Structures are given as structure tokens and as C-alpha cells.
């Protein structure tokens, strides 16, 4: 019989928290829990999620013996087996500034890509390092599964700060969300598909997609996308016009370069001018989330709390959560199942430097991820990756050194900026707006 786990969700006030609880319920046979704890520094947001969660657990997951929500680290971190981390330093208001400032200079304004991703990454590094240190003080052997964005920059920083901690794993749900759409095209389930993939986080390609019998489905997926297009079908994003437009662009990317199936985020690097043209600086993605998703989630909580039941609501598990839970289950119970995760390269891609944090398939065991060899990659993708990797490493260099010129150099390498004078102006404005979060740059 599987030993039930004790899970702490760091970022209990997130708009994704209730979806994660639904995913834990959907996967409770694969990853049974005896205790769930929420931790957040925002007591009010967390309390809303927690009070709705108490009702949901009572109705759908009575096997959970203990549920706690707290702003106290010792209470939250002690004796946990797993940590799921989903923090957003600065919240949505700072995300909005991340998006608006690059756009004001004619550059991509997006939360994980380009200059906005750089600012978000710089804010995230310090809080993530503090969190890991605190977790290790109270739970030295626990698994830490991080999906805080921008995952590429966070993963690079954590690898430098904790090079010997083999129980930290950085994960992104975007490849899984794309695979859900592939499965819909093929009339199967995501769990029926076995991907071959390489790249950096939010900067990669599917080289092959097979079924579990080994049949190569790649050409069929390409044919359907080129002839009919592809849509977002994960319930978390299916009703979102912005995400549907993003998935529609996969058809364009595949037409322009049919070699591999692209990650959706490559649109920002391959078509930066097109991405800028479609944006409204007064209504960026952050503003849409503030006026949309954020209000919907906390209104849902209020209705559940007022009714004392979830019976009147349509709740669903999303792939973002289910993927994370299955990753945790493979680690906890030594299943050796294959997932796409972010790990040190160490030769998986032999013509990329070994200390790159790459996103590749790995078998997940109780000893950690066992990455698969990807092999030598083509010159075009290698060159793109090396430029992006240089940008990511320089951003982390700058956080540790507090050197502004290093940030300018980073943005000069980033395909969404390139221009040195623009990079200089954007860096100055982002650092001014983020002065309270990044004191090391203020000398």
C-alpha cells in the first residue's frame, strides 16, 4: 500500500490553487495525501482559497486527515514530504508594469519572455532562494517542485545556489498543455503520448510524438495543424481568446519552419514585431487577468463559501495540476515514468554547454530525474538556444553581482530587444520601478 504524503503548497493565494486541489482529487489514487498545507504571505487571498478548499476536501477528498493554511513558515514547512511552489513576487500589478515598459519602447511585453520576463525573473530569484533555505531548515529531505515563472531564470539561479540539492525539480506545464491539444487532434488522451523534446524553458521543440506502442504520430499531427489548425483545449485556457490566438500561431510557425513542432512561446522570439503590434499597452495580459481570471476565481470562492457546498459549481482538474501531481507520484513511489522537466544538460544535448538548464524528457525516480540523451541538435535551433541561454545566464549573473551593464548585455542578446539603446533605456526604467525588490542595483 502506498504511503500517503504530506504536501505544502507555497503560494496558497494563487488563482491556480483551487485548480490544483481539483487535480489532487482527480489523481488521489496515484498520489494519496494525508495532509495539505497552504502557505502564503497574503493572508486575505489565501484565506479565500482555503475556506473554499475546506468545503471541497470535505465533499471530494475526505481521506485527507488534516488541512492547514498559515502565514507561518515553521508551521507550513515542518514535516512536509513535498512542496509545490507557485509564487509571484510583486503580484499582478508588477506583472502589468513588466508588460507595459517594454511595449512603450516597441518591444515584446510578456511576463516570461523578453524584458518583462527579465524583471519578473530578477524579482523571483531572491524569494525563491530564501524559500528553499527556509524549507531545508524545516524539511531537509522533502521534494521541492517549483513551477514559479520564469522557470528558466529561476532554475538557473537555484542550480547555482543549491548545486548539490538533488531534490529540487523545476517544471513547466506548457509542453503538457500543448500535448493535450495534440491528443485532441488525434482523438486520444495526453497520457497515451510519448514526446521527444529539447530546448530551454519556453524555448523548445517537439522532435517526435509517439504513442505508447511506439507508433510515430508526428507527421499526422503536423498534417492536421497545417490543414486545420490547432486550438487550446486545456480547460484552464480553452475559453481565453489570448491563448486561442497563441495556439493559432502554431500553424504559422509550422508553415514557416516544418522541421519540428514548436513550443507556443517561440512566437515572441520569431515574430517580435507582430507580437508588439497586437498588444494594447492599456490592456495587457496582466490587466486582462486582473479583470478576468482573478475576479472569476475569487467570486467562485465566495459562492462556494456562502453556499457551504461545491454542488452548484462546475469544477475541473486542469492539465497544469495533474501533470505536476503525476510528476510528484513518480518521484514519491519510484515509478520511473517519463516527463518533460528542467535539468542540468550534462551531455543530454552534446553540442550545448553542459551547465545549461535544459528542458528534456527524463525518467523520474526516487533518486531524482534520469535525463534521456537527446543527441546533437541542428545549427538553427542550436544558435537560437545559445543566444537565449546567454541572455538567461547573464540575467542571473546580474542578480548576484548587481551590475546594470550585465542586464543591458542580456537584453541585447534577447531576440525581443536586440537594440543596445533600447536595452539601456528599458533596463533603467525596469530597475527604477523595481527598486524596492532589487536593492543590489541601486548603488
Secondary structure, 3 states (H helix, E strand, C coil): CCCCEEEEEECCCCCCHHHHHHHHHHCCCCCCEEEEEEECCCHHHHHHHHHHHHHHHHHHCCCCCEEEEECCHHHHHCCCCEEEECCCCCHHHHHHHHHHHHHHCCCCCCCCCHHHHHHHHHHHHHHHHHHHHHHHHHCCCCEEEECCCCHHHHHHHHHHHCCCCCCEEECCCHHHHHHHHHHHHHCCCHHHEEEEEEEECCEEEEEEEEECCCCECHHHHHHHHHHHCCCCCCCCCCCCHHHHHHHHHHHHHHHHCCCCEECCCHHHHHCHHHHHHCCCCCCCHHHHHHHCHHHHHHHHHHHHHHHCCCCCCCCCCCHHHHHHHHHHHHHHCCCCEEEEEEEECCCCCCCCCCCCEEEEEEEEECCEEEECCCCCCCHHHHHHHHHHHHHHHHHHHHHHHCCHHHHHHHHHHCCCCCCHHHHHHHHHHHHHHCCCCCHHHCC
